[in-house]
Amino acid sequence: MLEQEVTSEGNTIVVNPKAFEKLTWAKREDEDYSDVILRLVSTKLDGLQRRGEMEIVTRDNRRLILSIEQNLCMGAESCVRIAPEVFALDESRLSGKQYEPLGMREVMDREVPSDTIISASQTCPYKAIKVVDAETCEQIFP
């Protein structure tokens, strides 16, 4: 696999093409690559960006809307095991005022197959993840 050099503030790191593609995709206009890396890893969850609702364009070109019912999530992590590129659990938020244990990562278009996302949601014993087809508005799960 070819490697790509990323230079920021006089420092150079070498990353593989997939990592470089993700860094470039995540880079905002006013950021350098160091800012991107710091932003993406600033939480324990390595880039967890959203809680609530998010639309994902899947590898098989389906548009799925995912939403999380935080009050139903009990931290089983079955969704995280099946789709770690989509879901992340913050165990520190399983109790207390900020009870929002499950979150969704920023996902690049066409990165994850729809069946992986649907399977991950179906494994949740508490049915905390809702999946809707954005094209038809059909609720796929639960």
N, C-alpha and C positions, 0 to 999 in steps of 0.2 A: 504494500500500500504506500502510495506517495505521501510525503509529509509537506506541510505548509508552515512557513515561518510567520509568526505574528509579532510585530514589533510595536512597542508602546513605551514612551518615555525612556528611550534608550535601551530597553531590555527586550530580549528576543526569546520567545518560546517556540517550540516545534509541536505542531498538532497534526493529527491525521485529517484527511479531507472532510470527513463527516463532522468532526468537531469544528473545523474552520467554517463549514457551511452553517452550522448552528450559531456560532459566534457572530457571523456576518448577518444572519437573519435576525438575531436578537439585538444587534447594534442599533442604537438610536442615533439620530443625526448629530446630536451634541456630545456624543460619547466617544472615547477611545476604547480599545479592546480591554484594557485594565478595568475600566468602569463597568463594562458588560460583565466580565467575570465576577467582579465584586457584587454587582447587583444580583446575578443569578445564584450565587452561593451564599448570600447574606443570611439565609435562614438555614436551620438544621435540615430542612427538606430539599436543599439543593435545587433552588429555582422554582419552588412552589409559588405560583402567581395568583391563583384564584380560589375562592370559596364561593359557592352559589351556583351560577349558571354559566355555561360556556358552549360555543358551537365549534365542532371539530369537523374538518373535511378529512375523511378517511382515505386510506390507501386505495380502496375500491370506489372512490369518488362519491361516497354517500356523505350527506351533511347530517350530522347528528347533534342534537342539543342535549347536553348533560346537565343535570342539576342534582344537588346534594341536599337531602333533608338532614341537617346537622343534628336535630333532636332525635333522629332515629339511629344514627351511627353510634356503635358501641365499641369500635376499634378492633373488629375481627381481623382486619387486614387481608381478607381474601381477595378483594379488588386490587390491592397493592401488589400481591404476589402474582396475579395474572397480568396486570397492566401497569407496571411500575413507571412506565414512561408517561402515564396519564394521571394516576392517583398517587397521593402521598399522605401519610398519617403523621400527625404531630401529637405524640403521646402526652406532651405537656398541656395539651388543650382538651384532654378527655374529661376534665372536671373544672369547676370554678366558673368565674364570670365569662371568660372567653371560650365557652364550650363550642368550638368549631374544629373538631379533630381531623376531619377529612378535607383534603383540598385537591385541586387539579393543577397539574403543571401546564405551562405553556407548551403546546404541541404544534409542531410545524405541519402544514397541510400535507396530506397524503403520507404521513409517517406511520400511522397505526391502522391496521385493518379493522373494519367495523365489527367483525365477529369477535375480535379480542375485547373490544370495549363492551359489547353486549354480554359476552361471557363473564367478564369481570363484574358487571352490574348484577347479573343473575346469581353470582355466588354469594352475594351479600345476604346473610341470614336475616337481616333487619330491613331489607328492601329500602335502603337509604339512598340509592342512586336511581334517578329517573332518566330514561333515555327516550328521546322523541325524534322521529324522522323530520327534519326541517322542511323537506320538500312536501310531504303529505300531511304533516302535523299529527301523524299517527303515533300514539304512545307505544313504544316497543316493549318497555319494561318499567316498572312492574305492571 
